[in-house]
Amino acid sequence: MSEIAASMVSSEQSQIVLGEAPLPVVRIPMLDRERQLVAYELIFNHDVDDEATLMQRVLATIADGAITRMVRDNYAFLRFSRELLLKRADVLQHHRRLGVIVELSAALDPPLMESLQQVAQRGGSLLLDLGDMDIDAGESRVALSALLTLVRFVRIDASKLAPDALRERCEMLHARGLQVIAGNVEDHDTWHRCQALPFHAIQGRYLLRPEKVDVAVLSANRLSVLRLLRALEEEATGPVELGQVIRNDVILSYKLLSCVNSAYFALPRQLKSVEQAAIFFGLTRMRNWISTMTLTGMDDRPPELLRAALIRAHMCEQLAQSMPREQREMAFTTGLFSLLESLMCAPMALLLQHLPLAPDIRSALLEQQGPFAPLLEQVQQWEAGELRSGDIQPQQIRRMATAYLEALRWADHVYSFAEQRPN
């Protein structure tokens, strides 16, 4: 990569640091039964023990519009502290796409209920998180009745309810005119059960996990993608060869050049060919970006799954900053291909037979071994919202937050160009 390009890429990280420290937040998608985005939940990986300090930072990012940009103007739900809801719930009046997650215990807190009532009267969205609570118990029934007059959304824990109980609870809440969300859907069997029920949205890590198939069959479209990825690894030995690999794919070339010439990179001059881009940014980086555009061009896969692959790729690269440049770019490939099973609906071992990847990348993807495996594990823990200041140093959480926020911005930008078509 040229010195100019290197300085541009490194300077991007400073553009989305929120306040004095990056906001340690993860956005978790809620998808409809066709796996299209309904809303995000924002979960905070605490880097401080003082909840009041964290909530003040959250409030600041709402006020300056940073959270709205983070969720791309989609609806989002998050948890506020009791104190913040009592004193500053009015901020939601000006941000109608932000909703509040509440617990059933709120019904036993009269001041909090009054504040939530004001939020609802002003058009704010409330999501009641029921988990697997027995809502037929006497105390629960009374509290539930009070809250159901205020909330529009109710979430139930699909991982802890038996199939019959899940159906009964979903249908009962749906019949009351509520929009019901299935939470903690961790596998595809549970997702299929939820898909057959009147859920407004389904949320969980099933999206990032490969669906089991009896016999893996690669469609013509996916075989074409694998052939291109293989050619990038085998034949793209220089800028000219890289250009030849995608020469006949007009749409891919258009997307790639549109992306690199966008305002995001603020290039000093327009790049008019893939060869020029490879010389300016470096061959390996351009090969990675072509792989990125190729995978995001698979329009039969859920957009949020494609975004997740881009986020993993960029985060792995950012977390590998202490490694040599070649290894940083290999870390990017590791993150990008870590969701290849889910993207291709085929076992990783079968897919890697088609791709001549470096041994360290293969080891990370197949055996969770080698120098890139710890990076990928950290990213997976972060995206699951499992990092807390008690388990990891606060400065490491802040580092992860910076990498994640930059990865969000980059992934959303790249995906916006992946969706484009030439006029």
Disulfide bonds with the S-S distance in Angstrom:
none
